[in-house]
């Protein structure tokens, strides 16, 4: 089965030279050593790829649910599958000034779609809130950040403290295919 694979070049914000060589085609990416980034669910798994001190995540969507295909076709940003939707939502967030993982590549083979992104700086908000010294200030700032996403028109159904990252004073989001 033929694979469609595209390394992203978003005007300098996409893949760098090394990434373009390392992730040139889907088979090369799938052959790289990895560890699971978390437990897979029935339609998605995430691979953590660590090479020379840098980290990337490859999301593998084995199929796009019919309800999601319909939503992706009818709502913006439009996409054909989960990987395409995650890429387009990420690009829209970044264009609006919100931090999100830097897209590196995406593609598909049959019904399976793939999205490769660079590691997001910081730690999940859930980790910070679990510490005794997190304080109400962090929760208030996170709520303002999430409210800002909504005010800007972003509806992220999977927005949770595990999907909001904190890096110093900066907040970011991930897991954007929905």
PyMOL commands that set and color helices and strands:
alter all, ss='L'
color gray80, all
select helices_A, chain A and resi 17-22+26-31+66-74+82-95+125-129+135-151
alter helices_A, ss='H'
color red, helices_A
select strands_A, chain A and resi 3-7+35-36+44-51+54-61+99-100+103-109+112-118+123-124+164-167+170-173
alter strands_A, ss='S'
color yellow, strands_A
deselect
rebuild
show_as cartoon
